[in-house]
Amino acid sequence: MSERWLERAWERGRERRKKKEKRKREALTPFRRRLASGSSTLTSSLPFSTPTPPHQNSHPLHPIPEGKPIPTELRKDERELRNAVELEDDNTAVARSSVDDEYARAAFREPRVLVTTSRDPSSRLTQFAKELRLVFPNSARVNRGGQIVGDLVESARSHDFSDVVVMHEHRGKPDGLVLCHLPHGPTAHFGIYNAVLRHDLGDKKQVGTVSEAYPRVILDNLTSKLGTRIGTMLKHLFPSPKPDAKRVVTFANRGDFVHFRHHTWTCPRGPASAELTEVGPRFELRLFQIKLGTMSDAAADDEWALRAYVRSAKRAKLSETDEEVGGRVGTTTTGGENSDGMVLRGRERAPRKQKRARAG
């Protein structure tokens, strides 16, 4: 009992030290950006009175041309910046933030996803969790039971899970999904719309069985800075596929609603006879919050939050091509259904009533 208590105390202390280091890196992010900006400016400048040493002229990363004076605001920090330039390599030449540290080691290990639900789930939410467990390779579904969020995150972290997916419901209908990356975040909160389970798509002959192969991930129309951020979180739920993989997972952004589709394809008579079969499930995600921490971290800062009652609320957030939420990519359509069966959100604006002219 005492050894177990000491082990838990040591793990808690290690997590506190890691969180402290993460906060320190976040606090140093503005300084790193200023240092990187000053270093890049210094590499293209050199005072007239100082000759250029031959080893700096042949620097592979930062060739310093002659004849340009150092800007006035950088002359006080010239010595510090010059030392930083000489110590730079491929990893430190580009300004990095604390966001880059969250998925820095994602390429060295395959993701492991823990799928669970809210407490006391309905039968439909439980079935939806089972089907979502089949979507993510190397994942595991656990019954929530009476576990609180803190215990759930600590259990997933101790069992070396890389992500936690928690689903919520309202009156037996899935309406929320929380994606938490471990060990220290970020956490994205989504709303679920139009969830269609596998048995709702058709019988077993129509939808087939779920393949265990690693799928190819398609991220469509996630081109803005926020869209790239969401795409990074979604694509790191899946390991790298093999070249002959015939399973496809698609996240397509239409009007700030991320449509999820799951397909398999076959070519019975060559490439010209490709057949696409939807495996399911099918649903749509609407992002409304990103936190710079885990679900159990109540003091985590908000990286982004959806503000419904602001002037720019109807502008597209996840894409740089959509001019307005509800619009189809490349067209002016604001509602209905496209050729892929994806429901396009939004409605056409009613014409404004003209003000009556006052009688003079």
Residue pairs with C-beta under 8 A, 6 or more apart in sequence:
11 158
15 157
15 183
18 183
18 184
19 184
22 98
22 101
22 184
25 98
25 101
26 98
26 292
29 97
29 98
32 95
32 96
32 97
33 95
33 97
35 81
35 84
36 94
36 95
37 95
38 74
38 77
38 81
39 62
39 81
39 84
39 85
39 88
41 71
41 74
42 70
42 74
42 78
42 81
42 82
42 85
43 62
43 63
43 64
43 85
44 64
44 65
44 68
45 64
45 68
45 69
45 70
45 71
45 74
46 52
46 64
46 65
46 66
46 67
46 68
46 69
46 70
47 69
47 70
48 67
48 69
52 64
52 66
56 64
57 63
57 64
61 88
61 89
61 90
61 93
62 85
62 88
62 93
70 78
74 81
98 292
99 186
99 229
102 181
102 184
102 185
102 186
103 181
103 232
103 236
106 162
106 236
109 162
110 137
110 138
110 239
111 136
111 138
111 162
111 163
111 236
111 237
111 238
111 239
112 138
112 139
112 140
112 160
112 161
112 162
112 163
113 136
113 138
113 139
113 140
113 161
113 162
113 163
113 164
113 165
113 237
114 139
114 140
114 141
114 142
114 156
114 159
114 161
114 163
114 164
114 165
115 129
115 132
115 133
115 136
115 139
115 140
115 141
115 142
115 165
115 167
116 129
116 141
116 142
116 143
116 144
116 152
116 164
116 165
116 166
116 167
117 125
117 126
117 129
117 144
117 166
117 167
117 168
117 169
118 125
118 144
118 166
118 167
118 168
118 169
119 144
119 145
119 146
119 147
121 129
121 144
121 169
122 169
122 172
123 172
124 169
124 172
124 173
124 174
124 197
125 167
125 169
125 172
125 174
127 197
127 199
128 167
128 174
128 195
128 197
128 281
129 141
129 167
130 141
131 197
131 198
131 210
131 280
131 281
132 165
132 167
132 281
133 139
133 140
133 141
134 210
135 210
135 249
135 262
135 281
136 165
136 237
136 238
137 212
137 214
137 215
137 238
137 239
138 239
140 161
144 152
147 155
149 295
149 296
150 296
152 164
152 166
152 295
152 296
153 164
153 180
153 182
153 294
153 295
153 296
154 296
156 164
156 182
157 182
157 183
161 182
162 181
162 182
162 236
163 179
163 180
163 181
163 182
163 236
163 237
164 178
164 179
164 180
164 182
164 295
165 177
165 178
165 179
165 180
165 237
166 177
166 178
166 180
166 295
167 174
167 176
167 177
167 178
167 192
168 174
168 175
168 176
168 177
168 178
169 175
169 176
173 195
174 192
174 195
174 283
175 191
175 192
175 193
176 189
176 190
176 191
176 192
177 189
177 190
177 191
177 192
177 285
178 187
178 188
178 189
178 190
178 295
179 187
179 188
179 190
179 233
179 234
179 237
180 186
180 187
180 188
180 294
180 295
181 187
181 233
181 236
182 294
183 294
184 293
184 294
185 291
185 292
185 293
185 294
185 297
185 300
186 233
186 290
186 291
186 292
186 293
186 303
187 290
187 291
187 293
187 294
187 295
187 300
188 230
188 233
188 287
188 289
188 290
188 291
189 287
189 288
189 289
189 290
189 291
190 258
190 285
190 286
190 287
190 288
191 285
191 286
191 288
192 283
192 284
192 285
193 257
193 283
193 284
193 285
193 286
194 282
194 283
194 284
194 343
195 281
195 282
195 283
196 280
196 281
196 282
196 283
197 280
197 281
198 207
198 279
198 280
198 281
200 280
201 207
201 278
201 280
201 281
201 282
207 277
207 278
207 279
207 280
208 264
208 277
208 279
210 279
211 246
211 247
211 264
211 279
213 241
213 242
213 245
213 246
213 247
214 238
214 239
214 240
214 241
214 242
214 245
214 247
215 238
215 241
215 245
215 247
215 248
215 249
215 262
216 241
216 245
216 247
216 248
216 249
217 234
217 235
217 238
217 241
217 249
217 250
217 251
218 248
218 249
218 250
218 251
218 252
219 231
219 234
219 235
219 251
220 250
220 251
220 252
220 253
221 227
221 252
221 253
221 254
221 318
221 319
221 321
221 322
221 329
222 228
222 230
222 231
222 251
222 253
222 258
222 318
222 319
223 318
223 319
223 320
223 321
224 316
224 317
224 318
224 319
224 320
226 287
226 304
226 317
226 318
227 253
227 317
227 318
227 319
227 320
229 290
229 303
229 304
230 258
230 287
230 318
231 251
234 251
234 258
238 249
241 247
246 264
246 265
246 266
247 263
247 264
247 279
248 262
248 263
248 264
248 265
249 260
249 261
249 262
250 259
250 260
250 261
250 262
250 263
251 258
251 259
251 260
252 258
252 259
252 261
252 340
252 342
253 259
253 318
253 319
253 322
254 328
254 329
254 338
254 342
254 344
254 345
255 316
255 322
255 325
255 326
255 327
255 328
255 344
255 345
255 346
256 286
256 287
256 316
256 317
256 318
256 319
256 322
256 325
256 345
257 284
257 285
257 286
257 345
258 284
258 285
258 286
258 287
258 318
259 284
259 340
259 342
260 281
260 282
260 283
260 284
260 285
261 278
261 282
261 340
262 278
262 279
262 280
262 281
262 282
263 276
263 277
263 278
263 279
264 276
264 277
264 279
265 274
265 275
265 276
265 277
266 274
266 275
266 277
267 273
267 274
267 275
268 275
284 342
284 343
287 304
287 306
287 317
287 318
288 305
288 306
289 302
289 304
289 305
289 306
290 302
290 303
290 304
290 305
291 297
291 300
291 301
291 302
291 303
292 300
292 301
292 302
292 303
293 299
293 300
293 301
294 300
306 313
306 317
307 313
313 325
314 324
314 325
314 326
315 323
315 324
315 325
316 322
316 323
316 324
316 325
316 327
317 325
319 329
321 329
321 330
322 329
324 334
324 346
325 345
325 346
326 334
326 335
326 344
326 345
326 346
326 347
327 333
327 334
327 344
327 346
328 334
328 338
328 344
333 344
334 344
334 346
334 347
334 348
335 344
335 345
335 346
335 347
335 348
336 343
336 344
337 343
337 344
338 344
